[in-house]
């Protein structure tokens, strides 16, 4: 399995680099990767394709790992970043941020170029973390448990989403293009700045895995069972929740709420790994990066100049795949 996964990873990365809307001969792409190539080929490969691939890989790791952690500690097979209201909180914060900057600082602005898009990742991250924090506090006051986290997340997330959609609907069609693109989940125009924005969260999240690994294996069980093994249930539950929320919020801030990655990838990893918990965790990380890379490539090739956002691709392929996977496992 490891050899097949390594081959799949290499092939997906190679396809994403060599294929795209711009038809560049393979020899020219290879020349760019070895330090040569024409100026045009270098621009497309080094400044357009590689940064969006890197951003997609990191976002895929974030979404899939966040989903895996949430599904494990809540014991909810349908858990993903939206469970903690992270996606909805990020959506609302991005909407308010753009609305505020346009109407207060640039009242005459109505084009994409004039909107402060460089700040969207930070705005989305702040909103996602704030939403996750609110839901955590609500659940903690009610007595922290997997069920209460789920119910609070669904309720608060629904409210945040409704407010965001209400603001977008009342804003005016000339000024919502960037929000609609962000809402669909997209790697369009993602640069090295987006990858560098995600990288510290990726490193921190992966570095935390050895710390939370043993607690995570125990958090699969009921609180009473976990405590019988000496686990500080609330403390460890909270720690894993913070890690998953930070991973999800940073990814949503950078690329928007790419749906089904956090939901489907952990199920696929568990299906392939069986009862091997460590292997399923590793597969989740690798498959998250590979699936986002391939999904973005499909959207670019099918849509050509009017590329299909990756969020649309993951939804179209994710729904039937999840149904087929559940049919085999249930």
C-alpha positions as CSV (number, residue, x, y, z in Angstrom):
1,X,0.0,0.0,0.0
2,X,2.8,2.4,0.9
3,X,4.4,2.0,-2.6
4,X,1.1,2.5,-4.4
5,X,0.4,5.6,-2.3
6,X,3.9,7.0,-3.0
7,X,3.4,6.5,-6.7
8,X,-0.1,8.1,-6.6
9,X,1.4,11.1,-4.8
10,X,4.2,11.6,-7.3
11,X,1.9,11.2,-10.3
12,X,-0.6,13.7,-8.9
13,X,2.1,16.3,-8.3
14,X,3.6,15.7,-11.7
15,X,0.3,16.0,-13.5
16,X,-0.6,19.2,-11.6
17,X,2.8,20.7,-12.6
18,X,2.9,19.6,-16.3
19,X,-0.8,20.0,-17.1
20,X,-2.9,23.2,-17.1
21,X,-4.8,25.7,-19.2
22,X,-1.6,27.0,-20.8
23,X,-0.2,24.4,-23.1
24,X,3.5,24.2,-22.2
25,X,5.6,21.5,-23.8
26,X,6.9,18.9,-21.2
27,X,10.4,19.7,-22.2
28,X,9.9,23.4,-21.3
29,X,8.4,22.4,-17.9
30,X,11.3,20.1,-17.2
31,X,13.7,22.9,-18.1
32,X,12.0,25.3,-15.7
33,X,12.2,22.7,-12.9
34,X,16.0,22.3,-13.5
35,X,16.6,26.1,-13.5
36,X,16.2,27.0,-17.2
37,X,13.3,27.6,-19.5
38,X,11.8,30.6,-21.1
39,X,10.5,33.6,-19.2
40,X,6.9,32.8,-20.0
41,X,7.2,29.2,-18.9
42,X,9.0,30.2,-15.7
43,X,6.2,32.7,-14.9
44,X,3.5,30.1,-15.4
45,X,5.2,27.3,-13.5
46,X,7.0,29.1,-10.7
47,X,4.6,31.9,-10.0
48,X,1.2,30.4,-10.9
49,X,1.1,26.6,-10.8
50,X,3.6,25.8,-8.0
51,X,2.2,28.2,-5.5
52,X,-1.4,27.0,-6.0
53,X,-0.2,23.4,-5.8
54,X,1.7,24.1,-2.6
55,X,-1.3,26.0,-1.1
56,X,-3.6,23.2,-2.1
57,X,-1.4,20.5,-0.5
58,X,-1.2,22.4,2.8
59,X,-5.0,23.2,2.7
60,X,-5.7,19.5,2.0
61,X,-3.6,18.4,4.9
62,X,-5.4,20.9,7.2
63,X,-9.0,20.0,6.1
64,X,-8.5,16.2,6.2
65,X,-6.6,16.2,9.5
66,X,-9.1,18.6,11.1
67,X,-11.9,16.3,10.0
68,X,-10.1,13.2,11.3
69,X,-9.5,14.8,14.7
70,X,-13.1,16.0,15.0
71,X,-14.6,12.7,13.9
72,X,-12.4,10.9,16.5
73,X,-13.1,13.0,19.5
74,X,-16.8,13.5,18.8
75,X,-17.3,10.0,17.7
76,X,-19.4,11.5,14.9
77,X,-18.8,10.0,11.4
78,X,-20.3,13.1,9.8
79,X,-18.1,15.6,11.6
80,X,-16.0,18.1,9.5
81,X,-14.8,21.7,10.1
82,X,-18.4,23.0,9.7
83,X,-19.3,21.1,12.9
84,X,-17.4,23.6,15.0
85,X,-18.8,26.5,13.0
86,X,-15.3,27.2,11.7
87,X,-16.4,27.5,8.0
88,X,-19.4,29.6,8.9
89,X,-17.5,31.9,11.2
90,X,-14.8,32.4,8.6
91,X,-17.5,33.2,6.0
92,X,-19.2,35.8,8.1
93,X,-15.9,37.4,9.1
94,X,-14.7,37.7,5.5
95,X,-18.1,39.1,4.4
96,X,-18.0,41.7,7.2
97,X,-14.4,42.5,6.5
98,X,-15.0,43.2,2.8
99,X,-18.3,45.1,3.5
100,X,-16.6,47.3,6.1
101,X,-13.5,48.1,4.0
102,X,-15.5,48.8,0.9
103,X,-18.1,51.1,2.5
104,X,-15.9,52.8,5.0
105,X,-12.5,53.1,3.3
106,X,-13.4,52.8,-0.4
107,X,-17.0,53.8,-0.8
108,X,-16.7,54.0,-4.6
109,X,-15.1,50.6,-5.0
110,X,-17.1,47.9,-6.8
111,X,-14.5,45.8,-8.5
112,X,-12.5,42.8,-7.6
113,X,-9.1,44.6,-8.1
114,X,-9.9,47.3,-5.5
115,X,-11.0,44.9,-2.8
116,X,-8.4,44.1,0.0
117,X,-8.1,40.5,-1.0
118,X,-4.6,40.0,0.5
119,X,-6.2,40.2,4.0
120,X,-8.8,37.6,3.4
121,X,-6.8,34.7,4.9
122,X,-6.3,36.6,8.2
123,X,-9.9,37.7,8.3
124,X,-11.1,34.1,7.7
125,X,-8.7,32.7,10.3
126,X,-9.9,35.2,12.9
127,X,-13.5,34.5,12.3
128,X,-13.1,30.7,12.2
129,X,-11.2,30.7,15.5
130,X,-13.6,33.0,17.1
131,X,-16.6,30.8,16.1
132,X,-14.8,27.7,17.3
133,X,-14.1,29.4,20.6
134,X,-17.7,30.5,21.1
135,X,-19.0,27.0,20.5
136,X,-16.4,25.5,22.8
137,X,-17.3,27.9,25.6
138,X,-21.0,27.2,25.2
139,X,-20.4,23.4,25.3
140,X,-18.0,23.8,28.2
141,X,-20.6,25.7,30.3
142,X,-23.1,23.0,29.5
143,X,-20.7,20.3,30.5
144,X,-18.2,19.4,27.8
145,X,-19.1,16.3,25.8
146,X,-19.1,15.1,22.2
147,X,-22.9,15.5,21.8
148,X,-23.0,19.0,23.2
149,X,-20.1,20.1,21.0
150,X,-22.0,18.7,18.0
151,X,-25.3,20.4,18.9
152,X,-23.7,23.7,19.7
153,X,-21.7,23.6,16.5
154,X,-24.8,22.9,14.4
155,X,-26.8,25.6,16.1
156,X,-24.2,28.4,16.1
157,X,-23.0,27.5,12.6
158,X,-26.5,27.8,11.2
159,X,-26.9,31.3,12.7
160,X,-23.5,32.5,11.5
161,X,-24.2,31.1,8.0
162,X,-27.7,32.7,7.9
163,X,-26.2,36.1,8.9
164,X,-23.5,35.9,6.3
165,X,-25.8,35.0,3.5
166,X,-28.2,37.8,4.5
167,X,-25.4,40.3,4.3
168,X,-24.2,39.0,0.9
169,X,-27.8,39.0,-0.5
170,X,-28.3,42.6,0.6
171,X,-24.9,43.9,-0.5
172,X,-25.3,44.3,-4.3
173,X,-24.3,42.0,-7.1
174,X,-21.5,44.2,-8.4
175,X,-19.5,43.7,-5.2
176,X,-19.8,40.1,-4.3
177,X,-17.8,38.3,-6.9
178,X,-14.8,37.7,-4.7
179,X,-17.1,36.4,-1.8
180,X,-18.9,34.0,-4.1
181,X,-15.6,32.7,-5.4
182,X,-14.3,32.4,-1.9
183,X,-17.5,30.6,-0.7
184,X,-17.1,28.0,-3.4
185,X,-13.6,27.1,-2.2
186,X,-11.0,28.0,-4.8
187,X,-7.3,27.9,-5.4
188,X,-7.6,30.5,-8.1
189,X,-4.8,33.2,-8.0
190,X,-3.3,31.6,-4.8
191,X,0.3,32.7,-4.4
192,X,3.3,31.9,-2.4
193,X,2.0,34.3,0.3
194,X,-1.0,31.9,0.8
195,X,1.3,28.9,1.1
196,X,3.5,30.8,3.6
197,X,0.4,31.8,5.5
198,X,-0.6,28.2,6.0
199,X,2.9,26.7,6.5
200,X,3.3,27.7,10.2
201,X,-0.1,26.2,11.1
202,X,0.9,23.0,9.1
203,X,4.2,22.6,11.0
204,X,2.5,23.3,14.4
205,X,-0.3,20.9,13.7
206,X,1.9,18.1,12.6
207,X,4.3,18.7,15.5
208,X,1.3,18.3,17.9
209,X,0.4,14.9,16.6
210,X,3.0,13.0,18.8
211,X,1.7,15.0,21.8
212,X,-2.0,14.2,21.2
213,X,-1.6,10.7,19.7
214,X,-2.1,8.7,22.9
215,X,-5.0,10.9,24.1
216,X,-6.5,10.7,20.7
217,X,-6.6,6.9,20.8
218,X,-8.5,7.1,24.1
219,X,-10.8,9.9,23.1
220,X,-12.4,7.4,20.6
221,X,-14.2,5.9,23.6
222,X,-16.7,7.3,26.1
223,X,-15.5,9.7,28.7
224,X,-15.8,7.1,31.5
225,X,-13.7,4.6,29.6
226,X,-11.1,7.2,28.7
227,X,-10.8,8.4,32.3
228,X,-10.4,4.8,33.5
229,X,-7.1,4.8,31.6
230,X,-6.0,7.9,33.5
231,X,-6.8,10.4,30.8
232,X,-7.6,14.0,31.8
233,X,-10.6,14.0,29.5
234,X,-11.6,17.6,29.4
235,X,-8.0,18.9,29.1
236,X,-7.1,16.5,26.3
237,X,-10.5,16.9,24.5
238,X,-9.9,20.7,24.6
239,X,-6.4,20.4,23.3
240,X,-7.4,18.2,20.3
241,X,-10.3,20.5,19.6
242,X,-8.0,23.6,19.6
243,X,-5.6,21.9,17.1
244,X,-8.4,20.8,14.8
245,X,-10.0,24.3,14.9
246,X,-6.7,26.1,14.1
247,X,-6.0,23.8,11.2
248,X,-9.5,24.2,9.8
249,X,-9.7,27.9,10.3
250,X,-6.4,28.6,8.7
251,X,-7.3,26.5,5.7
252,X,-10.7,28.1,5.3
253,X,-9.1,31.5,5.6
254,X,-6.7,30.7,2.8
255,X,-8.8,28.9,0.2
256,X,-12.4,29.1,1.4
257,X,-14.7,26.3,2.7
258,X,-13.7,23.4,0.5
259,X,-16.4,20.9,1.4
260,X,-16.2,17.1,1.7
261,X,-12.4,16.9,2.2
262,X,-12.6,16.9,6.0
263,X,-15.6,14.5,5.8
264,X,-14.6,12.0,3.1
265,X,-10.8,11.7,3.4
266,X,-10.8,10.3,7.0
267,X,-13.4,7.7,6.0
268,X,-11.3,6.6,3.0
269,X,-8.1,6.5,5.2
270,X,-9.9,4.3,7.7
271,X,-11.3,2.0,5.0
272,X,-7.8,1.5,3.6
273,X,-6.0,1.2,7.0
274,X,-8.5,-1.0,8.7
275,X,-8.0,-1.1,12.5
276,X,-4.5,0.4,12.3
277,X,-5.0,3.8,13.9
278,X,-1.5,5.2,13.1
279,X,-1.8,4.2,9.5
280,X,-5.2,5.8,9.1
281,X,-3.8,9.0,10.5
282,X,-0.9,9.0,8.1
283,X,-3.2,8.1,5.2
284,X,-5.5,11.0,6.1
285,X,-2.7,13.5,5.8
286,X,-1.3,12.1,2.5
287,X,-4.7,11.6,0.9
288,X,-5.9,15.0,1.9
289,X,-3.0,16.6,0.0
290,X,-3.4,14.3,-3.0
291,X,-7.1,14.6,-3.4
292,X,-7.0,18.4,-3.2
293,X,-4.2,18.5,-5.8
294,X,-6.2,16.2,-8.2
295,X,-9.4,18.0,-7.6
296,X,-7.9,21.4,-8.5
297,X,-6.3,19.8,-11.6
298,X,-9.7,18.5,-12.7
299,X,-11.3,21.9,-12.2
300,X,-8.5,23.6,-14.2
301,X,-8.6,21.1,-17.1
302,X,-12.4,20.9,-17.4
303,X,-13.1,24.6,-16.9
304,X,-10.1,25.8,-19.0
305,X,-10.0,29.7,-18.7
306,X,-13.3,29.7,-16.7
307,X,-11.9,27.1,-14.2
308,X,-14.2,25.1,-12.0
309,X,-13.6,25.9,-8.3
310,X,-12.2,22.9,-6.3
311,X,-15.1,23.1,-3.9
312,X,-17.5,22.3,-6.7
313,X,-15.3,19.4,-7.9
314,X,-15.0,17.9,-4.4
315,X,-18.8,18.1,-3.9
316,X,-19.6,16.4,-7.3
317,X,-17.1,13.6,-6.7
318,X,-17.4,13.5,-2.9
319,X,-21.1,12.7,-2.5
320,X,-21.3,9.5,-4.6
321,X,-17.9,8.4,-3.3
322,X,-19.1,8.8,0.3
323,X,-22.3,6.9,-0.4
324,X,-20.3,4.1,-2.0
325,X,-17.9,4.0,0.9
326,X,-20.6,3.9,3.5
327,X,-22.3,1.1,1.6
328,X,-19.2,-1.0,1.8
329,X,-18.5,-0.2,5.5
330,X,-22.0,-0.4,6.9
